[in-house]
Amino acid sequence: MRTCPVCSCRFPNFYPLGRSYLETAHRLNVHYSMEDYETLNVSQYSCPECAASDRDRLYALYAMHMLNNPDGTVLRILDIAPAPVLSGFLRSLPNARYRSADLFSPMADDKVDIMDMNLYTDESFDLIVCSHVLEHVRDDAKAMSELYRVLAKGGSAILMVPILLTATETDEDPDEPSVDERWARFGQDDHVRMYARHDFLARLEQAGFHVDALGTGAFGEGVFKQHGITEQSVLYIGRKA
């Protein structure tokens, strides 16, 4: 049986990735396979009960079992580009003081440009969740610098992007006008880059983060499989000394 750590429900299997995404990739002759992504379970993608994706479930596992939050202390959370399911889970964490931020989403608490988060003072948050946002941003260096600025010393930032394991260098072009070309090169029509793993880590470190790459070994034998997460998945945690 599989278990969803976000809603605690159990199932024989999770739902696969939607056909429309796969059909678009096939139509555009995308040169890579979905299996080439580091953290993506095509066959066990979403929870039948709460619709949490495999990466949402990975974040929930981290927050439940590995997040350093001493009993009774307030956990100041910033959720960039909130998704309903994960947002609800983060709000439910013990002693959570939750804020969400987005430039366009009506469900966000604050209207914020991740490249200039002047609404927040330095070291305002103990946990930041920035999942699949940086590949949309024109200047990811500015965004990473701002994330580092608002993270408190000793805090943790979940920093995740689509990573193509077969890529030897990051492919990016914020000015690419063709929707089909953005799909083919970057994996989605509103993405401006496709990251190579080593380059993504280098950019985070240049912004000041100490990065922990947490794979299946960090969570324990069989944990990823039980929760529908691929064995090649990695959770990137940025820390501020």
Secondary structure, DSSP 8 states (H G I E B T S, - for coil): -EE-TTT--EES--B---HHHHHHHHHTT-SS-GGGBSS--SSS-B-TTT--BHHHHHHHHHHHHT----TT--EEEEEES--HHHHHHHHTSTTEEEEEEESS-TT-SEE-BTTB-TTS-TT-EEEEEEES-GGG-S-HHHHHHHHHHHEEEEEEEEEE--BBTT-SS-EE-TT---HHHHHHHHSSTT--EEB-HHHHHHHHHHTT-EEEEE-HHHH-TTHHHHTT--TT--EEEEE--
